[in-house]
């Protein structure tokens, strides 16, 4: 089951993992104090949306499982960049459960078979067999219509692999869909498996963990199972079967994996639908001063699975009871095994407190703080106007072009309108005077191929396809250094497309005549005097709007540190979300300078930046 939850205005929060690069400065003199630890209570887990890896890409940790090896946590998840069809089982590592580094895929798509194209591979979970010295992964294997209902197994000598796939089966001849793994203190391992015909199964694995040996228990049906053992009591968590809708997930307890098990009962507040999430894993974090339990859930977005949001929250487990409460952000100390709520933030309004330059501008945003945000950050988004909109009389269309405006799929276009055609031979021609010209239009998953003519000579063939969703206001063709005088630009639809494209659509959004040979503007937002109470690492929260169907990106530079690339998932038009970044800040009256830019394309609209303000050390 995947729970489909719409985005909520201004409240969804994200987790990130991107490091700031070089260390920041300290106190008033700008020196980096060697060996000084990060300020406590500042680097936080923020539940509610997707987060970034070290490369500034959204971490693909959906349906995730976690394994600790030494002081390092390894996370395995479904890579959903290509949608529901199997792409890869991704592997990440972290020492703090906040900063995640992506490694080579643990499992990759194969030409055919269980791991072939259009197959379903979900909920990878890994445990280590100390006898065989093998890491053993189980995962749900299925067909697109979920008719196979099998459990797959793979092994590796190292945590991230790559894993050798050993095949799939129906454990003990029974259906197996959503699954989990549990390893007991004595090394005995169990497969937790949803069997639609019988219920949620707890099956004992063989000594090498490669097959199911015998049944242990069958409970009333639940899916997305996870199990932990606390003070001799076993806690089994799972979700009701409600299709795409989330529900109040439940837990049951027993003195043994074989039961008898208690009745199911909810562990989150009634009606919260487990904070709009579905259980994926429960992780014990053991430290010097105790053990914290991290609930890991998924908030699924069926139309854009790749940025489905993780809901990671501290869970109370003990005395036969389990409970989960909401934290807007919280800090986990993996060394101590303790957690604390995140303290208050200082919020900087981008429009009111920031400085815009090079084409960036303050724009209207009804969902944003004060009704405004900063747009035009980056190439393509920094243009306040183009010479000709697509419906300008200067453009002469030939053929069956469609002129569209004020649609959901035009909301990122210049003027919220565009003209498009799929018919071979259709063309648009514009005469102009000057030394440079640009064809502005979107790239999309249905983009087609066009030929471009300048002064009656063919000068380019342009493929407007891009994976991952529509990217608005791209310079599809640009030419500068022309002789100063009269010229003609002609764009011709070929009717052809990239093999990966779903159609041969060619779109004209605008035609621009840049001044001379100047490059297009790349707008910048700078927020000066961002105050931190003391030197250290901070999880800042960036409220933004991304009207594109796919990710937008921005580069965040803090003081003189290396730029951090951040992915901002789609929010739709005039809907805010939160992205986060881990940055190194310095104290002092001069504050810190945050700079948002993107020399590669359009960045999102930035609404606010929130900086946590922990209490001073006593």
N, C-alpha and C positions, 0 to 999 in steps of 0.2 A: 504494500500500500504506500502511496505517496500522498501526503496531505497538501492540497493546493490552497494557499493562503494569499490573498491580495496584499499588495504593499500598503502600509499604513502611513499616512502623511506625517512626516516629521518625527516619527517615533522609532522606526526600525534602526537598530544599531548594528555596527559591524565589528568584526575582530580583524586585526591585521597582524602581520608578522614581519614587516619590512624594517630592517635595521637602518639607522641613520647614516652609516658609513663612518667617517672620521669623527673622533670625539669632539664634543663642543668645548666651550671655554668655561672658566670658573670665575666666581666672585667678580671683582671689578677690573682685574688686570688682563682677562682673556686667556690666562694660562690654563691648560688642561691638567687638573690635579691627578698625578699618577696614582693608580690603585684605589681611588676613592669609589665606593660602590654607588650604584644608582640610588636615587632618592626612594626610600621605601614608600609603598602605597601609590606609586605613580604609574607603573607599567601594568595595564589592566587587561582583563578579558571583558569584551563588550558584546553581549549576546544579541543576535538578531539579524545579521546579514553576512554575506561572504567576506573573506579576508584575503590578503595578498601574500604571496611567497616572496622569496628574496629577489625575484626577477620582476616584481610588480605585476604579476598575473594572479587572477583569482585562484586561490587554492582549491583544488578539486578533491575535497575530502568528504564527499557525500556518502552516507551509509557507512561511516568510518569505524575502524577499530584501532586500538592503540596497544603497543607492546613496549615495555621498558627493558632496555639492555644496558646494564651499567648505569650511567647517569644520563643516558640519552633515551628520549621517547621517540618511537617510530610510529607514524600514523599511516594507515592504508585506507584509500577511499576510491569511490567511483569517479572516474574522469568523465564528466558529462558535457564537455565542450561541443561534441558532435550530437548531443541530444541523448535519447534513451538507448540508442544502439551502442554496443560495446566499443569503446575506444582503447581503454587501458585501465589497469589498477595502478593508481599513482602511489608513490611512496615518498614520505616527507620525514624529516627529523627535526627535533627541537630539544633543548635542555631546560626550557622554562614553560612549555605548552603555550607560548605566545608567539615566538619568532620561529617560523617554519621554513626549512630549506627543502626544495624539491630535488629529488635524485632521479636517476634513470627509472623508468617504469618497472614495477615489480612483475606485471604481466602485460603483454602487448597483444594487439589484435593479430590474428593469424589469417591465412588465406581461406581457411574453411574450418569446419568442426565447431566445437563448443565455443571457441574464442574467435570465430569467424565474423564476417560482416553481418549486420542486422541481428546479432545475437544479444541476449540479455545476460549481463554479469553484474551481480549486485552484492552488497554487504560483505566485502572481504574482511576476514578476521584471521589473525595469526597468533599462534602459540609456539613455544620452543620445546622440543623433545630432548631432554638432557641425556637420554640413553643413546639415541641415534645421532645426536648432534645436528639435528635438522630443524629449521623453521618450517612449520606446517601451516598452510593457508587453506581455509575453506571459504567457499563463496556460493551464492545462489546462481545456478545455471539454468537458462530458460530460452524458449522460443519467443518471437515477438508477441504471440497471443497467450503466453504463459501456460502453454500446454505441456511442456516437458517436465517442469517441477522437479529439478534434480539438484544435487549437491556436488560441487566440483572440489577437487583437492589438488594442491601444488606444493612443492617443497623447494627449499634453498638452503645452502650452507651459510648464508649471510642474511641479515635482516631485510635489506631492500632487494636482494636477489641480483639478477633476474631469477624468477621461480620457474622450475620445470613443471609443466602441467601434466598431471597423472590421470586425468579423465574425470568422469562424473557418474553418479548412480542415484537411484532412489534408495535412501537408507532403509535397510530391512524391508525393501519393496514398497515403501510408503512415499507419498508425495512429500516434497521438500521445497519450500519457497523461502520466505524470509528466514534467515538463520543467524546463529551466534555461536560462540565457543566459550567454554569455561574450563579452566584448569585448576584442580583442587590442590591443597597444600602438599599432598603425597604424590603429585604428578599425574594422578588419574584425570583424564580429560573427557568432556562431554560435548556433544553436538546438540544445540538447541535448534529445533526445526519446526516450522509451521506446516502442519499436515491438515489440509482442508477437510479431509474425510474423517479424521479422528480427533484432532486437537493440537495443542502445542506439545511437541515431543521433547523429552530429555533422554538422549541416547548415549550410552557409554561407548567411547572409542576404544579401539585396539591399543595394545601397548606402544605401537609405533605411530599411532594417531592417524593412520592412513585409511582406516575403514571403521564402520560402526560394528561393534561387537555384540551389543545386547541392549534391549530397551531398559530404561530406568524408571520413567514415569510419563504419563500423558495427562495434561491438564486441559480444562476447557479452553477452547481455541483462542489464541492471541497470536499476533505476529510481531516482527521486529524485536526479538527477544534479547535480553542481556541479563547476566547473573553475576553476583558478587557474594562473598562469604565474609561475614562480620561476627566475630566473637562466637563462632561455632554455628551460627544461623545462616542459612542460604536464602538469598533474596533474588527472586526472579521477576524481571520487569518485562512488560509487553504492551502492545497497542491493540485496541479492538479493531475489528475488520470493518471499516467504514468507507472503503474506496478512496476517493481523492480527498475526503473530508477528515480533518483531524478530530481527535476525541480525547476524553480524559483517560490517559494511559493508566494501567493498573500494575500492582505488584502482588506477589504471593510469597509466603515464607514456609520453610521446612527445616527439620533438623538433619536432613540427608537429601542428596539429589534424587533419591528414589522415593522421597515423600514419607509419610503423607503430607501433601501441600495444603496450605490454608486456602480459603476462598480468595478470589481476586478482590482487590480494593484500590481506590485511586490514591496516588501519592502527591498530586498537585491539587491546588484549590479547585473545588467542584465548579465546573463550567468554564474553567480556563483553557480547556482542551490542551493541557500540558503546555501552556503558553504558546499555543499554535505550533506544536512540534510533535515529532514522533521519535520514540526512543531508538537510539542506535547503539549506545555503549555506555557503561558505567565504569569509570576509571578510579581505582584507589590510588591516592597520592600519599605515600608514606614518607614521613620526614622525622627530624630530630624530636619534634614536640607533639607529634600526633599524626593522624591520618585524615585527610579530607577526601571526599568522594565527589567526582565530577560527573554530573549528568551530561551526556552528549546526545543531542537530538537534532533532527533535520526539519527545517521549515521549507517544504518543497514548493517550487514554482514550476508547474508542469510545462508552461510555454517557454521557459528559459531555465532548464534544469541546471545549467552550468553555474548559475549564481544563486542556487537555493541556499538559504541562510542557515548557518549552524546556530543552535541554541545550546550554549554551554553554561551550566549553572552549578553552584555548589549545592550538594544534596546532603541532607541529614539522614543517617542510617544507624540504627542501633536499638537494642531492646525489643527487637521484633517489629519495629516501626520504621517507615521511610517517608520522608516528606521533601517537597521541593517548593521553594519560594522565589519570586522574581527579584533579580538584581539588575539594575540598569547597566552597571559595570562593577567589576570586583577584581581584587588582586589575590593571586594565588602564589604562595611562597613554597616552591617545590622542595626546597631544602628543609624547611621547618615542618612541612605537611599541614600548614595552616592557611586560612584565607581571611580576608576582611573586605567589607564594602568599600567601593571607591568613594573618596570624599568629593567635595563640591568642585565645580568648574568655574573658571573665568571665561566668559564668552565674548569673542570679538566678532562684530558684524562686518562682513567683507565690504558691503556697500558704504557703511558709515565709518569704519575704522581703517579701511584699506586704501591703498593708492593704486589707481589703474593707469596703464600706459600702453602705447604702441597698438592701439585699436581696441583694447579691452574697454568695457563700458558698464555702467550701472543699468540694469534692465528690470522691467516689471516682473514680479513673480508673486502671485497671490498667495501661494503656500509658504513663502519664505518670510523670515523675520523682517518686520517693517515693510513687507510687500515688495521688497527689492532683493536682487542678488547681483553678482558680478558675472557677466557673460563676456563672450569674445576673447576668452583666454586661449591662446594657441593659434596655430595656422588654421585657416578655414573658419574659425569662429571669431576671429579678430576683425572681420570686415564689417563695418557698419553699413556699407552700401556697395552695390556693384553698378557698373555703368548701365547695363540693360538687364531687367528682369526677363524671365522667359516669355512673358506675354507682351513685351514692349513691341510697338509697331516696327521697330528697326529690324526685328527678326522675321524672316520670311520662311514659312513652313510649306513643305510640299509633301502630300500624302495624308495618311490617316493618323495624324497625331492626336493624342488626348490631352486636354488641358485640365489639370486637377488642382483644387484648392481647398484649404480648410478641412482636410481629412486627417485622421490619426497618423497616417503614414506620410504626410507632408509636413508635420509639425516642426521638423528640423530644417526644412527648406527655407531659402531666402524668400521672404514674403509669404511663407506658408503655402507656396504653390509651385508646381512644376509641370513640364510637358514631356510626354513619353510616347514611344512607338516601339513595336516589335516587328514591323513590316519591312522587309528588305527593300531598299531603294528609297524609302522615305528620307527626307533631308530637311535641314534648316540652314539658311544662309544669312550672313550679316556682313554688311560693308562697314568699314571703320577707317579712321584716320589716326595714325600714331605709330609707335615703334614696338608695341607689345600687346598681346591678347591672351586671355585665359577663358577656357570653357569650364564653367562651374557646374557640378552636378554630383549626385550621390553615387556611391558604390553600394551594391546590395547582393544578396544571395540569388536574386533573379536577374542580375545584370547581364547585358549582352555586349556584343562587339560592334564598334563603329569605326569607319574610316574618316580621317580628318584631312581636308584639303585646304591649303593656303595659297591664295592667288592661283587657283585652278590646278595646282600641283599637289598630289597626295604626299602628305608629310608624316602621317602616323596612323597606326591601327591601335585602337584603345579598347582594352577589355575592362568592362565596368563591374565585373564580378568580384565579390569579396565574401569570405566565409564569416559567419558569426553575427550577421545582421547588418542593417543599413547604416552606412557612414555618410552623413550629410555634408554638403558644401565642400566637396573635394575638388582640387584643381585637376580635372581629368586630362586636360591638355593645356600647356602653357608655352608661349614663344615670346622671346624678347630679342632685342638687338636688330629689329627690322629697320629697313630704310624708312626715314620719316616721310610719310605720304599715305596714299590711299591703298587699302588692302581689302581682301575678301576672305572670310572664314566660312567653310562649309563642313557640316557634320552629316555623314550618310550612314543610315542604319544598314547593317549587312545581313540581318536575320540570322546571324550565327552566334554561338555562345560557347563559353568554357564548358567542358564536360561536366564540371561540378555544379554549374548554374542550373536553376530550375526554369529559366526562360531566357529570351533574347532581348530583354527590355533595355532600351537606350533612353536616358533621361537628360533633358536640358533644364537646369535650374536658373542659370544666369550666364551672361557673357560680360567679361570685365576687361577694361582697357587700363592696365596699370600705368602709372606715370614713369616714363622712361624705362630703365632696366631694373628698377627697384624691386626687390623680392616682396612677396605679399607680407603684410604685417603679421606679427606673432604677438598677440596681446599678453600682457603680464599683470598679475595682481600681486601686490606686496603689502604685507601687514607688518608694520614696524612696532617696536616696543612691546612685544609679547612677553609678559612677565612670568618668571618662574620663581618660586620661593627659595630654591637652592639648586645646586648643580645636580644633574642626573638625567635618566631616561624617563620620558613621559609618553603616554598614549594619548595623543590628541584626537579629537573627534571633528570631522569635517562634514557639515551639512551641505548637501549639493542637490542639483537637478541634472539628470541626463535624459534628454528627450529621445535619444536614439534607441533603436531596438537592441543594439549591442553595447559593449563597453565603450566608454570614453576613457581617456588617460590624461594624467597630468604629472608633471615633474615638480616635486616639492623640494626646495632648497632651504635649509635652515642655517642661517649665518653663513659660514664659509665651508660647510660640510658638502660632501658629494650629493648630487641630486638623487632623490628617491622617486622611482617610478611607481605610480599608484593606478590601479584599475578601479573605475567607478561604474558599477553595473547600472543597467537601465532603470529609470524610475518612472518613465512616461512624462508627459508634459505637465509642468506646474505641480509636480509631486516631489517632495523632498525625501531624501534618505540620508544615512550617515555612513561615511567611510572613515577609517582610522589609520593613523600612521604612528609608528614608534620613532621618536626623535630624541636627540640629545640637546637639552636646554641648559643655559647658564643663568645664574642670578645676577642681580645688579640693576641699578637705576636705568642703564641703557637698554635693558631688555634684549629681546631676540628678534631677528628679522626672518619672516616666513615669506617665500616667493613661490608663486604658482605660475607655471608656464608649460608650453608644449610645442616644440619646434617641429613635431611630426604631424600634428593634426589638431582637431578641436578638442578642448578640455570641457568638463562639465561647467554648469553655472555654480558658483560658490556662494553659499548663503552665510554660514558662520563657521568659526573655528573655536572649539572649546578646549581649554587647557586645564588639567586637574590641579587643584591646589591643596596638597596634603598638609596636615597639621605640622608645625615645626617639631623637630626632634627635641625632646625635653631637656 
